[in-house]
Amino acid sequence: MSYANNPSTSPQPAGEPKKDNRKLIYGALIVLLLCTWGYIVYDKSKSKEEITQLQTQFTNVDSARNAVQQQYNDALAKMDSLTGTNTNLQGSLAERKTEIDKLKSEIRSILKDKNGDLSKAKAKINELNGKINDLLAEVDRLKGENQQLTAANTQLTTERDTLNNQKQQLQQNLTTTTAEKDKAVDLGSTLHASNINITAIDVKGNGKEKATTTAKRADLLRISFDLDENRVAASGTKELYVCITGPDGKPISIPAYGSGTFTTRDEGEKVFTNKVNANYEQGKRSPVSFDWKQDGKYQTGDYKIEIYQNGFKIGEGVKTLKKGGLFS
């Protein structure tokens, strides 16, 4: 009988089964795997919950920021409506606007910063709204005062226009009255000639003068009259125009002797024979006398003499020169 080189194991008792540990190992592995998956599921659920919480927090923060931004936008809209209708803010209003602009700048800085303090921004927006409301109230007050001033100015303008119209009417009345007065004075100052006398003079060779009624002996016509007293006409030199019309009905005019034309008030342009400057004293009768000598012989018939002053005829007379006989 041969024996093996390796020692033999101890013999198992008859009828006792051999132990197998693999089931235990598999069971332990399954339990461990289940625990691992459970942990993974739990951890994933936890992470999802944390992400949800973070998302919620971010949404809340973003909503809060948006709400603050909307409050700021509303304040800006109110400010824009104010400055849009009041572009020329002056004085204390301009100073308040400067303060408001400073607050706007500070609020913008906070809102631009994602980590900015929204509570601080809210406080500044409240302060901004307060200043804007104060400014609106002041503008409304000034508008009310301006409306009152406008109404008062309108009333003053109306009163001024009324006074101007009254003044213009008074000036027109005064002008009319003055013109009427001047016209009355002008008419009233026109003189009147009376005691008109026309004498034909025969001048002898020795210089002696003799009145005549015949045309062939007449050398000149001596015209004399009185300027009646007038209390309106001022004292001074009065310009008189003497118009002589010959028997042929034609005006006698010798330019070399001073004849010419003048304008009358009623007859237009008229030829004058001689112009005489007479001295007149207000309120007194003033005698006037002058001679008219022509180059040729005088005609027989009626010589009409008209005297004008201030454009009006103030007197007239007629001198008849006869045809002389053989010894006349």
ZILINQUI-V832010 format. One record per residue. N is the residue number from 1. RES is the residue in one letter. SS is DSSP state (a for helix, b for strand, c for the rest). BURIAL is 1 if it has 24 or more other C-alpha atoms within 12 Angstrom, else 0. Layout:
N_RES_SS_BURIAL + N_RES_SS_BURIAL
This chain:
1_M_c_0 + 2_S_c_0 + 3_Y_c_0 + 4_A_c_0 + 5_N_c_0 + 6_N_c_0 + 7_P_c_0 + 8_S_c_0 + 9_T_c_0 + 10_S_c_0 + 11_P_c_0 + 12_Q_c_0 + 13_P_c_0 + 14_A_c_0 + 15_G_c_0 + 16_E_c_0 + 17_P_c_0 + 18_K_c_0 + 19_K_c_0 + 20_D_c_0 + 21_N_c_0 + 22_R_a_0 + 23_K_a_0 + 24_L_a_0 + 25_I_a_0 + 26_Y_a_0 + 27_G_a_0 + 28_A_a_0 + 29_L_a_0 + 30_I_a_0 + 31_V_a_0 + 32_L_a_0 + 33_L_a_0 + 34_L_a_0 + 35_C_a_0 + 36_T_a_0 + 37_W_a_0 + 38_G_a_0 + 39_Y_a_0 + 40_I_a_0 + 41_V_a_0 + 42_Y_a_0 + 43_D_a_0 + 44_K_a_0 + 45_S_a_0 + 46_K_a_0 + 47_S_a_0 + 48_K_a_0 + 49_E_a_0 + 50_E_a_0 + 51_I_a_0 + 52_T_a_0 + 53_Q_a_0 + 54_L_a_0 + 55_Q_a_0 + 56_T_a_0 + 57_Q_a_0 + 58_F_a_0 + 59_T_a_0 + 60_N_a_0 + 61_V_a_0 + 62_D_a_0 + 63_S_a_0 + 64_A_a_0 + 65_R_a_1 + 66_N_a_0 + 67_A_a_0 + 68_V_a_1 + 69_Q_a_1 + 70_Q_a_0 + 71_Q_a_1 + 72_Y_a_1 + 73_N_a_0 + 74_D_a_0 + 75_A_a_1 + 76_L_a_1 + 77_A_a_0 + 78_K_a_0 + 79_M_a_1 + 80_D_a_0 + 81_S_a_0 + 82_L_a_1 + 83_T_a_0 + 84_G_a_0 + 85_T_a_0 + 86_N_c_0 + 87_T_c_0 + 88_N_c_0 + 89_L_c_0 + 90_Q_c_0 + 91_G_c_0 + 92_S_a_0 + 93_L_a_1 + 94_A_a_0 + 95_E_a_0 + 96_R_a_1 + 97_K_a_1 + 98_T_a_0 + 99_E_a_0 + 100_I_a_1 + 101_D_a_1 + 102_K_a_0 + 103_L_a_1 + 104_K_a_1 + 105_S_a_0 + 106_E_a_1 + 107_I_a_1 + 108_R_a_1 + 109_S_a_0 + 110_I_a_1 + 111_L_a_1 + 112_K_a_0 + 113_D_c_0 + 114_K_c_0 + 115_N_c_0 + 116_G_c_0 + 117_D_c_0 + 118_L_a_1 + 119_S_a_0 + 120_K_a_0 + 121_A_a_1 + 122_K_a_1 + 123_A_a_0 + 124_K_a_1 + 125_I_a_1 + 126_N_a_0 + 127_E_a_1 + 128_L_a_1 + 129_N_a_1 + 130_G_a_0 + 131_K_a_1 + 132_I_a_1 + 133_N_a_0 + 134_D_a_0 + 135_L_a_1 + 136_L_a_1 + 137_A_a_0 + 138_E_a_1 + 139_V_a_1 + 140_D_a_0 + 141_R_a_0 + 142_L_a_0 + 143_K_a_0 + 144_G_a_0 + 145_E_a_0 + 146_N_a_0 + 147_Q_a_0 + 148_Q_a_0 + 149_L_a_0 + 150_T_a_0 + 151_A_a_0 + 152_A_a_0 + 153_N_a_0 + 154_T_a_0 + 155_Q_a_0 + 156_L_a_0 + 157_T_a_0 + 158_T_a_0 + 159_E_a_0 + 160_R_a_0 + 161_D_a_0 + 162_T_a_0 + 163_L_a_0 + 164_N_a_0 + 165_N_a_0 + 166_Q_a_0 + 167_K_a_0 + 168_Q_a_0 + 169_Q_a_0 + 170_L_a_0 + 171_Q_a_0 + 172_Q_a_0 + 173_N_a_0 + 174_L_a_0 + 175_T_a_0 + 176_T_a_0 + 177_T_a_0 + 178_T_a_0 + 179_A_a_0 + 180_E_a_0 + 181_K_a_0 + 182_D_a_0 + 183_K_a_0 + 184_A_a_0 + 185_V_a_0 + 186_D_a_0 + 187_L_a_0 + 188_G_a_0 + 189_S_c_1 + 190_T_c_1 + 191_L_c_1 + 192_H_c_1 + 193_A_b_1 + 194_S_b_1 + 195_N_b_0 + 196_I_b_1 + 197_N_b_1 + 198_I_b_1 + 199_T_b_1 + 200_A_b_1 + 201_I_b_1 + 202_D_b_1 + 203_V_b_0 + 204_K_c_0 + 205_G_c_0 + 206_N_c_0 + 207_G_c_0 + 208_K_c_0 + 209_E_b_0 + 210_K_b_0 + 211_A_b_0 + 212_T_b_1 + 213_T_c_1 + 214_T_b_1 + 215_A_c_1 + 216_K_c_1 + 217_R_c_1 + 218_A_c_1 + 219_D_c_1 + 220_L_b_1 + 221_L_b_1 + 222_R_b_1 + 223_I_b_1 + 224_S_b_1 + 225_F_b_1 + 226_D_b_1 + 227_L_b_1 + 228_D_c_1 + 229_E_c_1 + 230_N_c_1 + 231_R_c_0 + 232_V_c_0 + 233_A_c_1 + 234_A_c_0 + 235_S_c_0 + 236_G_b_0 + 237_T_b_0 + 238_K_b_1 + 239_E_b_1 + 240_L_b_1 + 241_Y_b_1 + 242_V_b_1 + 243_C_b_1 + 244_I_b_1 + 245_T_b_1 + 246_G_c_1 + 247_P_c_0 + 248_D_c_0 + 249_G_c_0 + 250_K_c_0 + 251_P_b_1 + 252_I_c_1 + 253_S_c_1 + 254_I_c_0 + 255_P_a_0 + 256_A_a_0 + 257_Y_a_0 + 258_G_c_0 + 259_S_c_1 + 260_G_b_0 + 261_T_b_1 + 262_F_b_1 + 263_T_b_0 + 264_T_c_0 + 265_R_c_0 + 266_D_c_0 + 267_E_c_0 + 268_G_c_0 + 269_E_b_0 + 270_K_b_1 + 271_V_b_1 + 272_F_b_1 + 273_T_c_1 + 274_N_b_1 + 275_K_b_1 + 276_V_b_1 + 277_N_b_0 + 278_A_b_1 + 279_N_b_0 + 280_Y_b_1 + 281_E_c_0 + 282_Q_c_0 + 283_G_c_0 + 284_K_c_0 + 285_R_c_1 + 286_S_b_1 + 287_P_b_0 + 288_V_b_1 + 289_S_b_1 + 290_F_b_1 + 291_D_b_0 + 292_W_b_1 + 293_K_c_1 + 294_Q_c_1 + 295_D_c_0 + 296_G_c_0 + 297_K_c_0 + 298_Y_c_1 + 299_Q_c_1 + 300_T_c_0 + 301_G_b_0 + 302_D_b_1 + 303_Y_b_1 + 304_K_b_1 + 305_I_b_1 + 306_E_b_1 + 307_I_b_1 + 308_Y_b_1 + 309_Q_b_1 + 310_N_c_1 + 311_G_c_1 + 312_F_b_1 + 313_K_b_1 + 314_I_b_1 + 315_G_b_1 + 316_E_b_1 + 317_G_b_1 + 318_V_b_1 + 319_K_b_1 + 320_T_b_1 + 321_L_b_1 + 322_K_b_0 + 323_K_c_0 + 324_G_c_0 + 325_G_c_0 + 326_L_c_0 + 327_F_c_0 + 328_S_c_0
